[in-house]
């Protein structure tokens, strides 16, 4: 064995060091001199002798290719307008083989960034990347050019070329070869290669890598002996992804020759077995699904071939537990690899020995990173990895949720899901699909499982059987896996359950599940492929009923209660609730409400189906109300029989606080058990509430904050203060950074808002009442489906909190966060006229929308408290307007209407023209305002408005956003909506306005363009923050766009 001379590499420093290698061109030149005859790679070919390339030949090929490019391709001279690269890139669209490697390195050697495109991208995705990177030229391989003939007729690049085959550059006589001087970078942190994301959730985005990052990426070999380090490694990983650079990196850095499969055919299990045997390989880098196919080969030939190797490195997606166990038992040395395109490989490549657990990847220690703990999931600790790439200007937080090895807790981790691996239902509730998908694939019956349900009321699942089925076997197979689905559902939230086998799509053997280049399932492509089948599932679920025994109408209430308890699995013991209780207060969610309606369509045999409309459960939220609605004699009951205003008045009277026992208070002389203010805070996990928590903790006026947390239905309250925990990770994720001393002020108390004294023992209730000085009530459900009767628990909550305030031995200031929605109707009557900070007339303000009218009910209860108990409690109603993202971080929830509008505009390449003005107030500024009102030296007044008093035009806002997104085209709002409707339904994620089309068409302009204006005289008098507010500047608005980009919601 001839020793391989390894170059000295230093990627940790931004400064050059003598005798060290700092870029790929330098490494190529080093190997050409020091290791000229060492095999760099072997390129297998299906019907021709294999091609073997030494390091010296690689250098020649690079120089020859660079010469051809210089002579035939119009090279970019202009600098880019974006921050990706210093020069305009040249795009490469080629099959994954040695030819792509040569062209890529040739461009890098010339100092020109290659934009390396996957040959599997759609034309739309390719056009998008060419446009967004301003690529000056496109070089396409001969084979790709033949396959895609005519597809690139509209590509607007200054140059288009068909590449020469790599043999042209390799088979050059020594006397005719050209030796070019490679360009060595002065700035090793300059970006030199452009790769791209997979585009599984939208169009792909370009990802720039610097010289230093590339040197980090190729320096991952960590073998114990020279014998292990050399030899041959087979790589099936595509060279147009960062993952694919692992194997060439091993060859260049430590001399482990890479063998590429033939590129004129798709590698399959048998061909890889043949390649292992013919090449004499000692290692392999590949993706999980190919390994699983190899394991399925007859007579164990695949596993036997793998077992001969020193290591089998795999990554890109998770290995199934079933394969991992069987492969390990067969002696296969599995190596779990991990990394991202942005960071490079985060694990070393080595030959695993005894004690290594294939289920975990081992983080390399020659990089900068931190691991932070996340909130646990089902009692299991979760972690987040943040990497600080060398030379990058900011850290890269990986969206994976990790668990750690008990044996090697500092280095060994496993990815168990991603933050973006969620299905967002039409209700806004989020479902993590991995528990169900993993359970199905681990069963051995299912090869792949993909949960669907985006923007629907419930989920379904696509399953690919492990063995092919005949069409008449589908139903039997569905029955076989149904117990697994039911069993998993019992461990998941009710929103994440599948209630009907009709929501299971069994894929026929003729359909191939699309996968990305890394081997992971391409969810978007799966949903496009099965669009008709998925639509049919929801059509069947919508129109169909769930089979159920007919109800006995003579004892309807009893029957309904039993049915609900049994079929919906409420977490409340049947003895703990009655037919009068609001089902939503008991924990019923929107999916269960939909399911209950479908059950009733079958079970309520004596009731016409049209009575049981889509909102039936929302209109009739208790068993008694449902029974009355179902009885033929009565028909449906709802709010139609009473006026909207009367209903608001009725609830305000029902939850009246007259008759509270009060203590005599000596003004300014009440005893304090602790020094400083003690604040009861509700809603601390919400946007405004979490920022308010931060402001309160920072305040020197505050000694303690007690966060009231609602207990989960069916659980028992732990009444000990501090037993419940504030979700610190969630708070900090919003950019709220507190010191340890400030965190020490915060405690949590679990309560039940629906029962007297919040469900707390008298002793705990007394302690709370005696110490509290301020109450900030910000908790509120964001559910616009709920009718007014379903907000009863909120009225109970408010009444309980007022009881605490009124019965305290000191005067308490009570601030309730209300909403602009409570007075929106007034704004429609007199558009643009400021509405003063004063109580509302119910007849004029009630609008019939449950969310808004419930806020109005609370305001009326608070007005009564201010009138009856003004010596005991000081009431402040703070109506909040449009809250925008945080000023400091730019974080703005992507599920809100404005982000949806911006993402849709980017997808269309068109901004709407909107007349009128906006008055956005950043949520952190709103929280500061609320805190200032809470601690104002003088009483702020009964009603205050928290809205930016300085309005700005939509045209100004869109000009800033248009500049950030490089969108110049505009259309009238109606025409823009027409463009939205012309997009395909399957592209709803790229055009999210489709989800709320009716709202945007009918109400968005009214609600968001200055028709409803709140006066802020009293608020400005008492809040320095509000007095100093100005229209949002360019930096703040641009910050929102940058945030949406950083979380992947907008394209780069």
Order of alpha helices (4+ residues) and beta strands (2+ residues): alpha-beta-beta-alpha-beta-alpha-beta-alpha-beta-alpha-beta-alpha-beta-beta-alpha-alpha-beta-alpha-beta-alpha-beta-alpha-alpha-beta-alpha-beta-beta-beta-beta-beta-beta-beta-beta-beta-beta-beta-alpha-beta-beta-alpha-beta-alpha-alpha-alpha-alpha-alpha-alpha-alpha-beta-alpha-beta-alpha-alpha-beta-alpha-beta-alpha-beta-alpha-beta-alpha-alpha-beta-beta-alpha-beta-beta-beta-alpha-beta-beta-alpha-beta-alpha-alpha-alpha-beta-alpha-alpha-alpha
